[in-house]
Amino acid sequence: MFDVIIQGGKIIDGSKAPAYVADVGIKDNRILAIGSLLEADAARKVDAQGLVVAPGFIDIHTHSDFTLLVNPAAESQVHQGVTLDVVGQCGHSCAPVDDPEVCRQSILGYHPGVEITWRSFDEYLSRLEKLNLGLNVMAMVGHGTVYRTVMKGQSGTPTPDDVKQMQSLVRASLEEGAAGFTTGLEYWPGSEARPEEILPLVAVAHRYNALYATHIRNRDLYYDLGLAEALSMARVTGVRLQISHIQPKFGAPLDAMAHSLKMIQWSAESGADVAFDIIPHDWAHTKVSAILPTWAFEGGESELCRRLTDPGQRAKMKLNPKPIWQLVPARRWNDIILFRSKANKDLIGLTFEEIGQKRDVDPYEAVFDLLLEEGENIHDLMWTSHNFTENDIQLCLKQSDCGVISDTMALAPYGALKETIGSLSGYGWIPRFFQKYVREERIITIEDAIHRVTALPAARLGLKDRGLLRPGAMADITVFDEASIKSRATLNEPALYPIGIEHVMVNGRFCIENGKRTPFNAGRVIRHIQ
């Protein structure tokens, strides 16, 4: 007697094996059988004829750390068939923390309605475990948070004792269930961290057989230096390396992507365990404050705001030798669009060229003005740009070890998160991936595409019972229409659910059924086991 039988679907099991038609029988929270189950009894039978039955999709790179505390239903993700979010990326994590105010400054998606009561990584995960999560969650520990905790939010070169304290925090976090260690080397404090400060922390991750995921130091003018640093970490420590959203940005030479792939190949041939992932669109998004030089942040937000009111300080900020986007010094203001603002909602969707004209100021001055006007939300001001190229995305997808990620947050178009937008594709990255690169461009097969967001990330995370449809695996299952799956999100309306996702099952419970959200939230926190 099964709890559920999904009948007659096109089984694509995540292994890249050819599709076949079969039934899937679920008992409790696991897959019990796959095959012909016409004579079997079940409490419920779901007709999946003409639909793809796949493992639940795994998003190995998200920033849902805090938004899950605000609304644990994870609507934007489960409506796309995502059943596992991996948070704590790019050096940003919610724990460990000593001073909540210092932690708040490093959190993406922070919301004042949720009090930071935890200190250790265990306490943060325990807080998540008390919630009715819409999907499964794994969390990684971020270098930025560890650095801020040890250095009390101040900049400066860590002493050997400081580095030892950072090692202890990373070690404790991994022992308490963190799935790995991450860095964001284009963001402060990662941008100021030397390789010799990071290496000891990466070595701790290796000792715990945990993944090291890095937002590398540079992806434009000096892309090869940033990539070489990451590869050297894998070579020296033996750590499993994941290079996050590897696409080069505006300012890199035309052959940067091909060269990067060759560098990875050379490292792999030498024995390094290296993989990488991409975002399936050419938009790049980040905090507007990330364009500022690191010295601008010294002394905290009050000092930053004071500097932003000083014309002389503004002039110095424009001379930043390491801007996160080369589009800014190149003054490509028509390629940069305001994406998220609480203080200036009427400007969202406009280019900074248009904002400058509207305010009758230079676009760069408009950037500083908007930052000031955000007040306490200064680090939540976001912009987006055409920073990547379609050619690079397609070249990456042709590589068998290339994963696909969202680089966004689990959100909801209602309640406290209604006006929060993490990226242009936050509500539609999965549908866009299948629609554009499988159905329209035919860059990869549907079997390979499903592998990229199921078994491939599961293997990188060391998961044994997720990512594949097979007897004994956890019943994380997504059923969708490959002919109609489509993103509906646009720049002006980014919070629209996609079409084509028919059923989504998390740990044996339907959270999406017949295209509609159910009241069930059966997600779990998955702690890494060494």
N, C-alpha and C positions, 0 to 999 in steps of 0.2 A: 504494500500500500504506500503510494507516494503522496507527498503533500501537494506537489504540483508536477504536471507533465506539460512541457512546451512541445507542441506537436508539429511535425512536418516542416520544420524550418530548414533553411540553408545553413548548415553548420560550418562556420569558419573558426577553427579552434584556437587560433593564436600562434600556432607553430609554423605557419606558412604552407601547411599541407593544403592540397586542393579541397575545395568546398564539396560537401556531400549532404544529402537530405537525410535527416534522422530526427528522432524524438529525444528530449532531455528530461530525465526524471530526477526530481529534487526531493530529498527527505531531510527534515530539520533544516540545517543551514548549509548542506553540502550536496554536490551532484552525486547521485547514487548510480545512475546508469545513462548511457547514450546508445541509442540503437532503435530498433523497432519495438515500440511499447504499446502497440494498438490494443493488446489484450490486458494490459495492466490497469489496475485501479488507482485512482487518485482523487483526493479531495477536490482538486480543481484541474481543469484542462484548458490550456491556452492555445489557440490556433495561430501558428506562425507561418503558414504556407505563404510562399512568395517573399518572406522576410529573411534577413540575415540574423542568425543567432550567434553571438560572439561573447567572449569573456568581457566583463565590465572593463571600461577603459581606465587606464592608470595615468594620472598626470604627475609626472615625476618632478615637476618644477612649478610650485605655486607660492603665493604670498598670502595664503588664507589664515595664517597664524592667529590673527586677532579677529578677523571678520567671523570666524566660526564661533567665537565667544559671543559675538553680538547676535548672530542668527545661525545656529548650528544646522539648519535645514539644507544649506549649501545649494539653494535652488538653481543658480546659474550653471552649476556643474552637473547635478543629477539630471537636469533636463537635457543634457547632452550625452547622457550615458556614462558619465564619469563616476566610478565607484570607489576610487582611492585618490586622495590628495596627499602630496608630499610637500610639507611646509618647511620654512626655515632657510630659504634659499638666499643666495647673493650676500651672505654674511649677516642677514637680518633674521633674528629669532626672538621669541618672547622670553626666553630664559637661557641661562641663569641670570638673575638680576639681584643687585644689592639695593640700589636706589631706584624706586619706581619711576621717578621723573627722568632719570638718565635712560631707563629702559624705554619710556614712552617716546623719546626722541629718535629711537632707532627702529621703531615699529612701523611697518607699512600697514595702512588700514586701521590705525588706531581710532577708537571711538570713545569719547569721554563717558559714555553710559556704562562702561565696564571697568570696575576697579581692579587694579593690579595687586592681587593679594598673594600671589605665589612668589617664591624666591628661587627655588631649585628647579631643575628640569623635571624631576619627578612630580613636584607640586603642580607645575604647569600641565603636564600630561594628565595628572589626576583631576585637574579642573576640567579638562576636555572630556574625560571619562564619565563625568557626572551629567553630561549633556546628552540630549537625544540627537545624535549626529546623523545627518542625512547621508553621509558616506564615510568610508574608512579613512583614517588619518595616520600618516607617519610624519614624524618631525625630526628635523636636523638642527644641530646647534651651530649658530653663526659666529664667525670671527668678530664681526662688528660689535655684537652684544657682549661677547666675552671681553673684548678690549675695553669697551666703555665701562664695564663693571670693575675691572681691575684698575683702570686708569681714572676712575671716578668722573668719566665724561670729559676729561681734559685731553688735549693733544700732547704729543711729546714722544720721545723714543723710550720704549719700555726698557727697564733694567733687566739683567738676567733673572733677578728675583721676580720681577713682574711677569716675565715669560713663563717662569715655573708656576706662578699662580694661574696663568691662563691655561697651561697644560693641565693643572689640577681640575679646573672647571670643565674643560673639555672631557677629561677622563671621567669625572663624576657624571656628566650629562650622558655620556655613552653607556655607562654602567646603569643609568636609570632609564634607558630606553631610547635615547636619540639614535636615529638611523644613520647618522653620518655627520660630517663637518663641512661647512661651506664658507667661502670667502666672496666678498664683493669688492674687487680691487680697483674699481673705478669710482667707488664711493668712499667718503671719509667714514671710518678711519683706515679702511683697507688701502686706500690710495696712498697713504703715508707709511704703510707697513713694509718693512724690508723683507726680502725672501728669507733671510736668516731668522726673522721673528716668526714667520709663518711655518717654516719647515718643522720645528719641534711639535707644533700642533697637528700638522698633517701626519707626523710620525705616530702620534697617539691614535689617530683614526685607523692607521694601518694595523697597529697592535690589537685593535678591537675588531678587525676585519670589517670596518665600516667604510662607506663610500665617502670620497672627497669630491664635492662638486664646487666648481669655481666659475664665477663671473670674472673673466680674466682682466688683466690690468689695462689693456688697450686693444681696441679692435679697428683702429683707423690708421694713423700715420705709422705707428710702431706695433702693429698687430703681431708681427713675428716675434718681437721681444716678449709681449704678454703671453703668447702661446708657448714660447720656449720655457718661460718660467714655470708654467703649469706642468709641462711635460717633464721638466727636471724634477719636480716634486715627486712624480710617479717613479722616475728612474732612481732617485736617491732613496726613497722610503719604501718603494714597492706597493704603495697604496693604490686602490682601485680609483681611477680618475674619471670624473664626468665633467666635460667642458660644456658649460651651460650656454644656450643660445649663441652658437658659434659664429653666426653670420657676421662678416665684416661690415663696418659702417661707412657712411660717406667719408671720404678722405683717404681710404685705403686704395692701393693700386688695383687695377682691374683683375689681376691674377691672384689676389690675396686669398680667395677661397680655395682655389686649386693648390696653391702653395701650402696653405694650412693643412689640407688633407694629406699632402705628401709628408709634411712634418709628422703628422699623427701616424702615418704608415711606417715611417722610419722608426719611430718610437716603439710601435707594436712589434716590428720585426726584431727589435732588440730585447723584447720580453716585457715591455710595459703593458699594463692593463688599462687601455684608454678607450673611452667612448665619448660621444657628443650628441647634442640635440639642437633642434631649431624650432623657432616659432613659425607657424605656417601662414605668415603674411608679411608684407614688406613694411609694415608700420613699426616704428620703435617708440616706446613711451618710457618716461621716467619722471622723477620729481624735478620741478623747475629749479629748486635750490641746488641740485646736483651740478649746475653749471658754474657755481661759485667756487673760487679758490679755497683751499682748506683753511687758510688763516682767517677767513671771514667768519668761521664758526667758533673761533676761540672765545671763551667766556659765556657760551650759551646763546639762547635765542634773543635775550634782551640786547646783548652786545651786537648780534647780527643785525637786528632791526635798527640799532643806533647807527651802525656803519652804512646801512642802506639809505639813511636819510642824509648822509654826508656826500655832496657831489664829488669831493676829492677821493673818498673811499670808493665811490662808484667807478670813477675813472680807473683806479687801480684794479678793481675787480674785472674790468673788461680786458685787462692784460693777462688774464689767467693763462699760464703756459700749458695747462693740461685740461682743457675744456672737455666735458664728457661727450659733447657733440661738436664736430668740426663745422657743422652747419652754422653754428653761431658766429665764430670769427669770420666765416665766409659770408655772413649776412644773408643767408638763404631764408629770410623770414617768411617767404611765401610757402616754404616747405614745412613750416613748424606751426602747429595748430594747438590752441588751448583746449585741453581735454577735461580737466576737472578743476572746479573752483567753487568755494562756498560764498565768497564775497562778491564775485562777478559772474554770476550764472548767465547773464545776458551776453557775455563774450564767448562762452563755450561754443566751439565749432568754427571760430574765426581764426584766420592766420594772424601771426604777429605783425605782419605787414598791414593787415586790415585794422588790427587793434591800435597800432601806432597812428594810422591815419584817422581813426575814429576819435582818438584822444589828442591828436595834433602834437604828438611827441615822437621822438626817435624810437623804433621798436625795442631797442636795447633798454632805453629808459622805461618803456612800458613793462618790460620784464621785472625790473626792480620795483616799480610801483605796485604791480600786482602781488609781488611777494610781500611787500609791506602791508597791503590791504588785507591779506589773509590773516594777519595777526597770529594768534596761537595755532592756527592751522597752516602755518607757513610751509611746513614740509609735506603737506597734503596737496599743494598746488601741483598739477601735472600737465604735461604737454605731450604731444605725439608728433611724429614726423615720418616722412618717407626717407628712412635712413638705410634700409636694406634694398637688395635687388632681387627680382624674380629669378634671374639666372643663377644666383648663388643658392637660393632656396632649392631650386630644381636639381642643381649639381649635388647638393647635400643629400637630398632624398634618394638619389641614385646610389648612394653608399649604403650597404646593408646594415651597418652599425649605427646609423643615424636615427635617434629617437625624435619624437615630436612632443612639444610641450605647449602650455598656455602662457606661462609667465604672468599669471593674473591672480585674482582672488575669488573665492567662493562668495557670491553675493546673492541678493534677492531684490526684485523690483518693488518691494513693499517694506514697510516698517523703517527701522533705523538705518538700513542700508540702501534705501530707495534711491538716493541721489549719489551713492558711491559707485564710481566706475574705475575698474582696475586697468582695463585695456580695451581697445576697440573691438577685440574678438573675445572678450570675456564671456559673452553669452553664446558664442558661435564658433570657437576655434576648431572643435571636432567636426561639425558639419562642413565648415569651409575646407578642411583638410580632405575629407572624402569627396566633396562636391568638385573642388577645383583640381586637385592633384591626382585623383583616381578617376572620377567620372568624366571630367572635361579634358584635362591635359594628358591623362593616361601616362603619368610619369612612373607610377608603380601599380601593381595589381592590388585588388582589394584584399587578397590574402596577406600580402606583404604589408599593406597599410594597417590592417588590424594588428599584425605582429608588432608594429612600431609603437602601438599604444597599449599593448597587453603583455605578451610574454617577454618582449625585450626589456621594458622598464622593470618588470617583476624580477628578471634575472639580475639586473644591476643592483636591485635592492636586496637580493638574496632571499626572495620569497619563494617558498616551495609549493604552496597550495593556492596561489592566485596567478592570474595571467594566462591560464590555459583552461579550455573546456575538456575535462577528463574526469572519470569517476574518482571520487575522493577529494576533489578540489572544492574550495569554498564556492558557494553559489552566488557569485558576483557575475551577473549576466546582463548583456544589453542586446535588445532586439530592435532592429531598425530596417527601414526601407532604403536600399542602396540607390534606387532610382529617383527618390524624392528628397533624400536628406539634404537640408539646405540651411544656411545661416540667414537670419532675417535682420541681424544687427547692422545698423548704419551709424555714421558719425553723429547724426542728429538724434537718432534713436538707438543707442547701443544696448539697451536693456530689454531686448525682445528675445523670447525663447525661439529656438529653431523649430523646423518641421522635420518629420521623418523618423523621430525617435518614438517607438511604439511602446516598448516595455523596458523597464530597468529594475533589476533585482539586486539588492544589497544584502549579503548574508542570508539569502533564502527568503527575503521579504520584498514584495513589490513596492518601490517608491514611485515608479511611473507605471501606469497600466492603461493600455489603450490611449496613449498619448496624454493622459491626465495624471496630475500629481495625486498620490494617495496620502493619507495622514501618517503613514509609517516612516519612521526614521530609525533604521537598524544598523547604522554605522558604528564602527568600533575604533578605538585607538590601538594601533599595532606597534608594540614596543619592539625595538630591535633586539634580537637575541644573538649574543656573540658566539 
